[in-house]
Amino acid sequence: MEYRHRTVFLILRRMRAPLLLLIVVYAVSILGLVLMPGVDSAGQPYRMDFLHAFYVVTYTVTTIGFGELPYTFSAAQRLWMMVTIYLGVVAWFYAIGTLIALVQDAAFRQVIRENRFAAAVRRLTSPFYIVCGYGDTGSVVVREMVDHGLSAVALDIDPERINELSLEDLQTYVPGLCVDASDTRHLVLAGLHHPQCAGVVAVTNRDVANLKIAITVKLLSPGLKVICRAESHDTEANMVSFGTDAVINPFDAFADRLAMALHSPDLHLLVDWLTQPPGRPLPVRTTRPPRGTWVLCGYGRFGKAVHRYLQYEGIETVIIEATPEKVQAPKGTVHGRGTEAVTLREAKIEQAVGIVAGTDDDTNNLSIIMTARELNPSLYLVARQNGGDNDAIFTAAKADLVMQRAGILANRILSLVSTELLTPFLHEARHQKEEWAHQLVKRVWPLAGNATPDLWTVDITPAGAAAVHTALTAGEKVTLAHLLTDPAVHDESLPCLALLLQREEGIVLTPEDNTPLVIGDRILMCGRPGIERRMAGTLHNLNLLRYVRTGVWRPDGLLWRWWSERRAEAVRSRAH
């Protein structure tokens, strides 16, 4: 309502002078026409009433036409009508000109956009997230949310980015508005208090803005999930201090993925599978990063994070940096950008096993890996991609591992918003041995086929699994294997598996099929797209649940039970 009132107020304020002028002109014209003496058809004195005067002024001043009604005008009336016409036309030109200027006014057009945006947000009927920042990361986050079946609302301060949103070929409509997302008023406009708002994702390119967004949401809507991007550890600590649900540092995220590829390539592959939207081509296994001496080009925030993770993995690193004094590079750092062959040779690239092109310039990173490949063709090449519009050239460069900021951040965010249990699963999986990840990859591979698997959560509650909850309440035994059984064919299993079982006692990774279920269990399932709908029959239909448990189909309903009993009696009588 507030924004509709602002529109009316703005129109009335800008049109106040023209409207007052029109009112005065009409009032004077009508009054003068009433006072001007005239004669009727019989030649008797006549004065026009207010109704006829208003009628004549209306169609004359608006240039619709002219006529002497109800009787032929006298000279005085004609003289007054000439004055009325000139005054009225000037007043209307002034009013119309002011109205055109108002329509073209940037502030008025912004208010209209805000009204349309607010109306679109109010019409949302499914849970949605407010995405603050529609740059490289935000656009990927929104696209992945839509692919996962989620709704989103986008805010960005750059009008070109919002224009790009309107041109995106998304499966569902995503309302977008060009405003400062850190402004409290704009967050409320985007649906902060909407009953379907599930959370806020702050991925602008300014830590200050992300911090203010997080504080605003936690103060105004404490129950909403808040996921923020923070490029400095100070900002990250500040966000965590007041209860931000998740803070993602892009540089640590990049370095973490590289360390994961070094430490556990199977887990790295598994994470790729589970964080991609279902149905996409399945990522293939890549060559495992070798252990030995690595060359790291660039010692900014990204380079420092990679260096720290490589040290944790016990990897010896040679650093190349153009401004070592400015970034406080360690002793032994080679001075240069890494794009020159002489600099790479000084870093002993011939004896290295891998190189990380980690500067903040995509052109330099591509030059580094191409030059390094010529000097040492056996190098394992890792490239940092900063811009999302450079996908084609980085693909053509054929690096072994491309660390794309937008993609990695989007996958991390999607794991937090799409499937709630995926985050604790990935956290626990990081502490498992490589053999565990290898065995799980072997189990997921045949289930997935050639496409990334789908993930969903099964809650053993009246709303999430009505039939299972009823059976458990009645004291019947239901195991995980029953949920994995095909409700159409008792002897076959659905192409899915349980990744995690969460209950009050704790978390169980890849629980056994014979695990008995209890009320309140939460299970993270992984399988082919569409299997969730087939499993829903077992979860909510008692007959199907009995069938997968016993292999016997029991008819439901009074008529079917009466017919079954009659048939059973007939069989018994024939037996006797």
C-alpha positions as CSV (number, residue, x, y, z in Angstrom):
1,M,0.0,0.0,0.0
2,E,2.8,2.4,0.8
3,Y,4.2,2.3,-2.7
4,R,0.8,2.8,-4.3
5,H,0.3,5.8,-2.1
6,R,3.7,7.2,-3.2
7,T,2.5,7.0,-6.8
8,V,-0.7,8.9,-6.1
9,F,1.2,11.4,-4.0
10,L,3.8,12.0,-6.8
11,I,1.1,12.4,-9.4
12,L,-0.9,14.9,-7.3
13,R,2.2,16.8,-6.4
14,R,3.5,17.2,-10.0
15,M,0.0,17.9,-11.4
16,R,-1.2,20.2,-8.7
17,A,-0.5,23.5,-10.6
18,P,-2.0,22.3,-14.0
19,L,-5.1,20.9,-12.2
20,L,-5.6,24.1,-10.3
21,L,-5.2,26.1,-13.4
22,L,-7.8,23.9,-15.3
23,I,-10.2,24.2,-12.4
24,V,-9.8,28.0,-12.3
25,V,-10.2,28.3,-16.1
26,Y,-13.3,26.1,-16.2
27,A,-14.9,27.9,-13.2
28,V,-14.3,31.4,-14.6
29,S,-15.4,30.2,-18.1
30,I,-18.6,28.6,-16.8
31,L,-19.4,31.5,-14.6
32,G,-18.9,34.1,-17.3
33,L,-21.0,32.1,-19.8
34,V,-23.8,32.0,-17.2
35,L,-23.7,35.7,-16.6
36,M,-23.5,36.7,-20.4
37,P,-26.9,37.8,-21.6
38,G,-28.4,36.0,-24.6
39,V,-31.8,35.6,-26.4
40,D,-33.9,32.6,-27.0
41,S,-35.6,31.6,-30.3
42,A,-38.5,33.9,-29.6
43,G,-36.2,36.9,-29.1
44,Q,-36.7,37.0,-25.3
45,P,-33.8,37.6,-22.9
46,Y,-32.1,34.4,-21.8
47,R,-29.3,33.3,-19.5
48,M,-27.7,29.9,-19.8
49,D,-27.9,27.6,-16.7
50,F,-24.8,26.0,-15.2
51,L,-25.4,22.6,-16.7
52,H,-25.5,23.9,-20.3
53,A,-22.6,26.2,-19.6
54,F,-20.5,23.3,-18.3
55,Y,-21.5,21.2,-21.3
56,V,-20.6,23.9,-23.8
57,V,-17.2,24.7,-22.1
58,T,-16.3,21.0,-21.9
59,Y,-16.6,20.2,-25.6
60,T,-15.3,23.6,-26.8
61,V,-12.2,23.9,-24.6
62,T,-11.1,20.3,-25.3
63,T,-11.4,21.1,-29.0
64,I,-14.0,18.3,-29.6
65,G,-16.2,20.7,-31.4
66,F,-18.2,23.8,-31.2
67,G,-21.9,24.6,-31.2
68,E,-24.2,27.4,-30.0
69,L,-26.6,25.6,-27.6
70,P,-29.3,25.7,-26.6
71,Y,-29.9,28.9,-28.6
72,T,-27.8,31.0,-31.0
73,F,-25.3,33.0,-29.1
74,S,-25.4,36.6,-28.7
75,A,-22.4,38.9,-29.4
76,A,-21.5,39.0,-25.7
77,Q,-21.6,35.2,-25.5
78,R,-19.5,34.7,-28.6
79,L,-16.9,37.2,-27.3
80,W,-16.7,35.4,-24.0
81,M,-16.4,32.0,-25.8
82,M,-13.4,33.3,-27.7
83,V,-11.7,34.2,-24.4
84,T,-12.7,30.8,-23.0
85,I,-11.2,28.9,-25.9
86,Y,-7.8,30.6,-25.7
87,L,-7.6,30.2,-21.9
88,G,-8.8,26.6,-22.0
89,V,-6.4,25.5,-24.8
90,V,-3.4,27.1,-23.1
91,A,-4.4,25.4,-19.8
92,W,-4.8,22.0,-21.4
93,F,-1.5,22.3,-23.3
94,Y,0.2,23.1,-20.0
95,A,-1.5,20.2,-18.2
96,I,-0.7,17.7,-21.0
97,G,2.9,18.9,-21.2
98,T,3.3,18.5,-17.4
99,L,1.8,15.0,-17.6
100,I,4.2,13.9,-20.4
101,A,7.1,15.3,-18.4
102,L,5.9,13.4,-15.4
103,V,5.8,10.1,-17.4
104,Q,9.3,10.7,-18.6
105,D,10.6,11.6,-15.1
106,A,13.1,9.1,-13.7
107,A,11.7,9.2,-10.2
108,F,8.1,8.6,-11.4
109,R,9.2,5.7,-13.6
110,Q,11.2,4.2,-10.7
111,V,8.1,4.4,-8.5
112,I,6.0,2.6,-11.2
113,R,8.7,-0.1,-11.5
114,E,8.6,-0.5,-7.7
115,N,4.9,-0.8,-7.8
116,R,5.0,-3.5,-10.4
117,F,7.8,-5.3,-8.6
118,A,5.9,-5.2,-5.3
119,A,2.8,-6.6,-7.0
120,A,4.8,-9.4,-8.6
121,V,6.3,-10.3,-5.2
122,R,2.9,-10.3,-3.5
123,R,1.6,-12.8,-6.1
124,L,4.3,-15.4,-5.2
125,T,2.7,-18.4,-3.7
126,S,5.7,-20.7,-3.2
127,P,8.7,-20.3,-1.0
128,F,11.3,-17.9,-2.4
129,Y,14.7,-16.4,-1.7
130,I,15.7,-12.8,-2.0
131,V,19.0,-12.7,-4.0
132,C,20.8,-9.4,-3.4
133,G,23.3,-8.9,-6.2
134,Y,22.7,-10.1,-9.7
135,G,26.3,-10.2,-11.0
136,D,28.2,-13.2,-12.1
137,T,27.5,-15.1,-8.9
138,G,23.9,-13.9,-8.3
139,S,22.8,-14.7,-11.9
140,V,24.2,-18.3,-11.5
141,V,22.5,-18.6,-8.1
142,V,19.1,-17.5,-9.5
143,R,19.4,-19.8,-12.5
144,E,20.3,-22.8,-10.4
145,M,17.5,-22.0,-8.0
146,V,15.0,-22.0,-10.8
147,D,16.4,-25.2,-12.2
148,H,16.0,-26.8,-8.7
149,G,12.3,-25.7,-8.7
150,L,12.8,-22.8,-6.3
151,S,11.5,-19.2,-6.7
152,A,13.7,-16.1,-6.4
153,V,13.5,-12.4,-6.3
154,A,16.5,-10.4,-7.5
155,L,17.9,-7.0,-6.4
156,D,20.9,-5.2,-8.0
157,I,22.1,-1.6,-8.1
158,D,23.2,-1.9,-11.8
159,P,20.4,-1.4,-14.3
160,E,22.2,-3.4,-17.0
161,R,22.2,-6.5,-14.8
162,I,18.4,-6.2,-14.1
163,N,17.9,-5.8,-17.9
164,E,19.8,-9.0,-18.4
165,L,17.5,-10.7,-15.9
166,S,14.5,-9.7,-18.0
167,L,16.2,-11.3,-21.1
168,E,17.1,-14.6,-19.3
169,D,15.3,-17.7,-20.6
170,L,14.3,-19.0,-17.2
171,Q,11.7,-21.6,-16.5
172,T,9.8,-19.4,-14.2
173,Y,9.4,-15.6,-13.9
174,V,11.9,-14.0,-11.5
175,P,10.9,-10.4,-10.4
176,G,13.9,-8.1,-10.5
177,L,14.4,-4.4,-9.4
178,C,17.3,-2.0,-9.8
179,V,17.9,-0.6,-6.3
180,D,20.4,-0.6,-3.5
181,A,19.8,-4.0,-1.9
182,S,21.3,-2.8,1.4
183,D,18.5,-0.3,1.9
184,T,16.0,-1.7,4.4
185,R,13.0,-0.2,2.5
186,H,14.0,-2.2,-0.6
187,L,14.4,-5.4,1.3
188,V,10.9,-5.0,2.7
189,L,9.7,-4.2,-0.8
190,A,11.3,-7.5,-2.1
191,G,9.2,-9.5,0.3
192,L,11.2,-9.6,3.6
193,H,8.0,-9.9,5.5
194,H,6.2,-12.0,2.9
195,P,4.9,-15.3,4.5
196,Q,6.5,-17.3,1.7
197,C,10.0,-15.7,2.0
198,A,12.4,-18.5,3.0
199,G,15.6,-16.5,3.3
200,V,18.0,-13.9,1.9
201,V,21.2,-14.5,-0.2
202,A,23.6,-11.6,-0.1
203,V,26.2,-11.9,-2.9
204,T,26.9,-8.3,-3.9
205,N,30.5,-7.3,-4.6
206,R,30.7,-5.2,-1.5
207,D,31.3,-6.7,1.9
208,V,29.8,-3.6,3.6
209,A,26.5,-4.1,1.7
210,N,26.4,-7.8,2.5
211,L,27.1,-7.1,6.1
212,K,24.3,-4.5,6.3
213,I,21.9,-6.9,4.6
214,A,22.7,-9.6,7.1
215,I,22.2,-7.3,10.1
216,T,18.9,-6.0,8.7
217,V,17.4,-9.4,8.0
218,K,18.5,-10.8,11.4
219,L,16.9,-7.8,13.2
220,L,13.6,-7.5,11.2
221,S,13.1,-11.2,10.4
222,P,15.2,-13.4,12.8
223,G,13.6,-16.6,11.6
224,L,14.8,-16.3,8.0
225,K,17.8,-18.1,6.7
226,V,20.7,-15.7,5.7
227,I,23.5,-16.7,3.4
228,C,26.2,-14.1,2.8
229,R,29.3,-13.7,0.7
230,A,32.3,-12.2,2.5
231,E,35.7,-11.6,0.9
232,S,37.5,-10.6,4.1
233,H,37.9,-12.7,7.2
234,D,37.1,-9.7,9.4
235,T,33.7,-9.3,7.7
236,E,33.2,-13.0,7.9
237,A,33.8,-13.1,11.6
238,N,31.5,-10.1,12.1
239,M,28.7,-11.8,10.2
240,V,29.1,-15.0,12.2
241,S,29.1,-13.1,15.5
242,F,25.4,-12.1,15.2
243,G,24.1,-15.5,13.9
244,T,24.3,-15.4,10.1
245,D,23.4,-18.9,9.0
246,A,26.2,-19.3,6.5
247,V,29.1,-17.1,5.4
248,I,31.0,-18.1,2.3
249,N,34.4,-16.7,1.5
250,P,34.9,-17.1,-2.3
251,F,38.7,-17.4,-2.0
252,D,38.5,-20.0,0.8
253,A,35.9,-21.8,-1.2
254,F,38.2,-22.0,-4.3
255,A,41.1,-23.2,-2.2
256,D,39.0,-25.7,-0.4
257,R,37.9,-27.3,-3.7
258,L,41.5,-27.5,-4.9
259,A,42.6,-29.1,-1.6
260,M,39.7,-31.5,-1.9
261,A,40.8,-32.5,-5.4
262,L,44.3,-33.1,-4.1
263,H,43.2,-34.9,-0.9
264,S,40.2,-36.9,-2.2
265,P,39.5,-36.7,-5.9
266,D,36.5,-39.1,-5.5
267,L,35.0,-36.8,-2.9
268,H,35.6,-33.8,-5.2
269,L,33.8,-35.7,-8.0
270,L,30.9,-36.7,-5.6
271,V,30.5,-33.0,-4.6
272,D,30.2,-32.0,-8.2
273,W,27.5,-34.6,-8.8
274,L,25.4,-33.7,-5.7
275,T,25.6,-29.9,-6.1
276,Q,24.6,-29.7,-9.8
277,P,20.9,-29.4,-10.8
278,P,19.4,-32.8,-11.5
279,G,19.3,-34.1,-15.1
280,R,22.5,-32.3,-16.3
281,P,25.3,-34.2,-18.0
282,L,27.2,-36.1,-15.3
283,P,30.7,-34.6,-14.7
284,V,33.4,-37.2,-15.5
285,R,36.4,-38.1,-13.4
286,T,39.4,-36.0,-14.1
287,T,43.1,-36.7,-13.6
288,R,44.1,-36.6,-9.9
289,P,46.3,-33.6,-9.1
290,P,49.9,-34.8,-8.6
291,R,51.9,-34.3,-5.4
292,G,55.2,-32.5,-5.6
293,T,56.2,-28.8,-6.1
294,W,53.5,-26.4,-7.3
295,V,53.9,-22.9,-8.7
296,L,51.4,-20.4,-7.5
297,C,51.0,-17.2,-9.6
298,G,49.4,-14.4,-7.7
299,Y,49.5,-13.8,-3.9
300,G,46.4,-11.8,-3.3
301,R,43.5,-13.0,-1.2
302,F,42.9,-15.9,-3.5
303,G,46.6,-16.8,-3.6
304,K,47.0,-16.6,0.2
305,A,44.0,-18.9,0.6
306,V,45.4,-21.5,-1.9
307,H,48.8,-21.3,-0.3
308,R,47.4,-21.9,3.1
309,Y,45.4,-25.0,1.9
310,L,48.4,-26.4,-0.1
311,Q,50.6,-26.1,3.0
312,Y,47.9,-27.9,5.0
313,E,48.1,-30.7,2.4
314,G,51.9,-30.8,2.7
315,I,52.5,-29.4,-0.8
316,E,55.7,-27.4,-1.5
317,T,54.8,-24.1,-3.2
318,V,56.8,-21.6,-5.2
319,I,55.1,-18.2,-5.4
320,I,55.2,-15.7,-8.2
321,E,53.9,-12.2,-7.4
322,A,54.1,-8.9,-9.3
323,T,54.1,-6.8,-6.1
324,P,55.5,-9.0,-3.3
325,E,56.1,-6.1,-0.9
326,K,52.5,-4.8,-1.2
327,V,50.9,-8.2,-0.4
328,Q,53.5,-9.3,2.1
329,A,54.6,-12.3,0.2
330,P,57.0,-14.7,2.0
331,K,60.7,-14.9,1.4
332,G,61.7,-16.7,-1.8
333,T,58.8,-15.2,-3.8
334,V,59.7,-14.8,-7.5
335,H,59.1,-11.2,-8.7
336,G,56.9,-11.1,-11.8
337,R,53.4,-11.9,-13.2
338,G,54.0,-15.4,-14.4
339,T,53.0,-14.6,-17.9
340,E,56.7,-14.4,-19.0
341,A,58.7,-17.5,-19.7
342,V,61.7,-16.1,-17.8
343,T,59.7,-15.7,-14.6
344,L,58.4,-19.2,-14.8
345,R,61.8,-20.6,-15.4
346,E,63.1,-18.7,-12.4
347,A,60.3,-20.5,-10.4
348,K,61.7,-23.8,-11.8
349,I,58.6,-24.6,-13.8
350,E,60.4,-27.5,-15.4
351,Q,60.6,-29.4,-12.1
352,A,57.1,-28.5,-10.9
353,V,54.1,-30.9,-11.2
354,G,51.4,-28.3,-11.2
355,I,50.6,-24.6,-11.5
356,V,47.8,-22.4,-10.2
357,A,47.1,-19.3,-12.3
358,G,45.4,-17.3,-9.6
359,T,45.6,-13.6,-10.5
360,D,42.5,-11.4,-10.7
361,D,42.9,-10.9,-14.4
362,D,41.5,-13.7,-16.7
363,T,43.7,-12.7,-19.6
364,N,46.9,-13.1,-17.5
365,N,45.6,-16.4,-16.1
366,L,45.1,-17.8,-19.6
367,S,48.5,-16.5,-20.7
368,I,50.1,-18.1,-17.6
369,I,48.8,-21.6,-18.3
370,M,49.5,-21.4,-22.0
371,T,53.1,-20.3,-21.4
372,A,53.6,-22.9,-18.6
373,R,52.2,-25.7,-20.9
374,E,54.9,-24.9,-23.5
375,L,57.7,-25.0,-20.9
376,N,56.4,-28.2,-19.2
377,P,53.7,-30.2,-21.1
378,S,53.1,-32.6,-18.2
379,L,52.0,-29.8,-15.7
380,Y,48.6,-30.1,-14.0
381,L,47.0,-26.8,-14.9
382,V,44.6,-25.0,-12.5
383,A,43.2,-21.7,-13.7
384,R,41.1,-19.1,-11.8
385,Q,38.2,-17.7,-13.8
386,N,37.0,-14.4,-12.6
387,G,34.4,-13.4,-15.3
388,G,31.4,-15.6,-16.1
389,D,31.5,-14.4,-19.8
390,N,34.8,-16.1,-20.4
391,D,33.6,-19.7,-20.2
392,A,34.3,-20.4,-23.9
393,I,37.9,-19.4,-23.8
394,F,38.7,-21.2,-20.6
395,T,37.1,-24.3,-22.0
396,A,39.2,-23.9,-25.1
397,A,42.3,-23.6,-22.9
398,K,41.8,-27.1,-21.7
399,A,43.0,-26.6,-18.1
400,D,42.7,-29.6,-15.8
401,L,40.8,-27.7,-13.2
402,V,39.0,-24.3,-13.6
403,M,38.1,-22.5,-10.4
404,Q,35.1,-20.4,-11.5
405,R,34.1,-18.1,-8.6
406,A,30.5,-17.8,-9.6
407,G,30.0,-21.5,-10.2
408,I,31.6,-22.6,-6.9
409,L,29.8,-20.0,-4.9
410,A,26.5,-20.9,-6.5
411,N,27.0,-24.6,-5.8
412,R,27.8,-23.9,-2.2
413,I,24.7,-21.7,-1.8
414,L,22.5,-24.2,-3.6
415,S,23.6,-26.9,-1.2
416,L,22.4,-24.7,1.6
417,V,19.0,-23.8,0.2
418,S,17.8,-26.6,-2.1
419,T,18.3,-29.6,0.2
420,E,18.7,-28.9,3.8
421,L,20.4,-32.2,4.7
422,L,23.1,-31.9,2.0
423,T,25.2,-29.5,4.1
424,P,25.6,-31.8,7.1
425,F,26.3,-34.7,4.7
426,L,29.1,-32.8,2.9
427,H,30.5,-31.7,6.3
428,E,30.6,-35.3,7.5
429,A,31.9,-36.6,4.2
430,R,35.0,-34.3,4.4
431,H,36.1,-36.3,7.5
432,Q,35.8,-39.7,5.8
433,K,38.6,-41.7,4.1
434,E,39.2,-41.7,0.4
435,E,38.1,-45.3,0.2
436,W,34.7,-44.4,1.6
437,A,34.3,-41.7,-1.1
438,H,35.4,-44.1,-3.8
439,Q,32.9,-46.8,-2.7
440,L,30.1,-44.2,-2.6
441,V,31.0,-43.0,-6.1
442,K,30.7,-46.6,-7.3
443,R,27.2,-46.8,-5.8
444,V,26.0,-43.5,-7.1
445,W,27.3,-44.0,-10.6
446,P,24.9,-46.7,-11.8
447,L,22.0,-44.9,-10.1
448,A,22.7,-41.7,-11.9
449,G,23.3,-43.0,-15.4
450,N,24.5,-40.2,-17.6
451,A,22.8,-37.4,-15.7
452,T,23.4,-35.7,-12.3
453,P,21.2,-37.3,-9.6
454,D,18.3,-35.7,-7.8
455,L,18.3,-35.1,-4.0
456,W,15.3,-35.0,-1.7
457,T,14.6,-35.3,2.0
458,V,12.2,-37.7,3.6
459,D,10.8,-36.7,6.9
460,I,9.1,-39.4,9.0
461,T,6.3,-37.1,10.2
462,P,2.5,-37.0,9.5
463,A,3.1,-34.4,6.8
464,G,6.2,-35.9,5.2
465,A,5.3,-39.6,5.4
466,A,1.8,-40.1,6.6
467,A,1.6,-43.9,5.9
468,V,5.0,-44.6,7.5
469,H,4.1,-42.5,10.5
470,T,0.8,-44.3,10.9
471,A,2.4,-47.7,10.7
472,L,5.2,-46.8,13.2
473,T,2.6,-45.3,15.6
474,A,0.7,-48.7,15.4
475,G,3.9,-50.5,16.5
476,E,4.7,-52.0,13.0
477,K,8.2,-52.3,11.9
478,V,9.3,-50.2,8.9
479,T,12.9,-50.3,7.6
480,L,14.8,-48.1,5.1
481,A,14.7,-51.0,2.7
482,H,10.9,-50.7,2.5
483,L,11.2,-47.1,1.3
484,L,13.8,-48.2,-1.3
485,T,11.4,-50.9,-2.7
486,D,9.6,-50.2,-6.0
487,P,5.9,-49.8,-5.1
488,A,5.0,-51.2,-8.5
489,V,7.2,-54.3,-8.4
490,H,7.8,-55.8,-5.0
491,D,11.0,-57.7,-5.9
492,E,12.8,-54.7,-7.4
493,S,14.4,-51.7,-5.8
494,L,14.1,-48.1,-6.8
495,P,17.3,-46.6,-8.4
496,C,18.1,-44.5,-5.3
497,L,20.0,-44.8,-2.0
498,A,20.1,-43.1,1.4
499,L,23.0,-40.8,1.9
500,L,22.3,-39.7,5.4
501,L,20.0,-40.5,8.3
502,Q,19.5,-37.8,10.9
503,R,17.8,-38.5,14.3
504,E,18.1,-37.3,17.8
505,E,21.0,-39.6,18.6
506,G,23.1,-38.1,15.7
507,I,23.9,-38.5,12.0
508,V,24.5,-41.8,10.2
509,L,26.2,-41.6,6.8
510,T,25.0,-44.1,4.1
511,P,22.8,-46.1,6.6
512,E,22.2,-49.8,6.0
513,D,19.0,-50.8,4.2
514,N,17.9,-52.9,7.1
515,T,17.9,-49.9,9.5
516,P,14.6,-49.6,11.3
517,L,12.9,-46.2,11.0
518,V,11.6,-44.2,14.0
519,I,9.3,-41.3,14.1
520,G,11.2,-38.0,13.6
521,D,13.9,-39.5,11.3
522,R,15.1,-37.3,8.4
523,I,16.7,-39.1,5.4
524,L,18.6,-37.6,2.5
525,M,17.9,-39.6,-0.6
526,C,19.8,-39.6,-3.9
527,G,18.5,-41.1,-7.1
528,R,17.4,-40.5,-10.7
529,P,15.1,-37.6,-11.4
530,G,11.5,-38.6,-11.0
531,I,12.1,-41.3,-8.3
532,E,10.9,-39.0,-5.6
533,R,7.4,-39.1,-7.0
534,R,7.4,-42.9,-7.1
535,M,8.6,-43.1,-3.5
536,A,5.8,-40.7,-2.4
537,G,3.3,-43.5,-2.9
538,T,5.0,-45.7,-0.3
539,L,5.3,-42.8,2.1
540,H,1.7,-41.7,2.0
541,N,-0.4,-44.8,0.9
542,L,-0.9,-47.5,3.6
543,N,-1.8,-50.1,1.0
544,L,1.4,-49.5,-1.0
545,L,3.4,-49.5,2.3
546,R,1.9,-52.9,3.2
547,Y,2.6,-54.2,-0.2
548,V,6.3,-53.3,-0.1
549,R,6.6,-54.8,3.4
550,T,4.7,-58.1,2.8
551,G,4.5,-58.5,-1.0
552,V,0.7,-59.0,-0.6
553,W,-1.7,-56.5,-2.0
554,R,-4.6,-55.9,0.3
555,P,-7.6,-54.1,-1.2
556,D,-9.0,-51.0,0.5
557,G,-12.5,-49.7,0.9
558,L,-15.7,-51.4,2.2
559,L,-16.7,-52.8,-1.2
560,W,-13.4,-54.3,-2.0
561,R,-13.0,-55.8,1.5
562,W,-16.6,-57.3,1.2
563,W,-15.8,-58.8,-2.2
564,S,-12.5,-60.2,-0.9
565,E,-14.2,-61.8,2.1
566,R,-16.8,-63.3,-0.2
567,R,-14.2,-64.8,-2.4
568,A,-12.2,-66.1,0.6
569,E,-15.4,-67.8,1.9
570,A,-16.1,-69.3,-1.5
571,V,-12.6,-70.7,-1.7
572,R,-12.9,-72.2,1.8
573,S,-16.3,-73.8,1.1
574,R,-15.0,-75.4,-2.1
575,A,-12.0,-76.8,-0.1
576,H,-14.4,-78.5,2.3
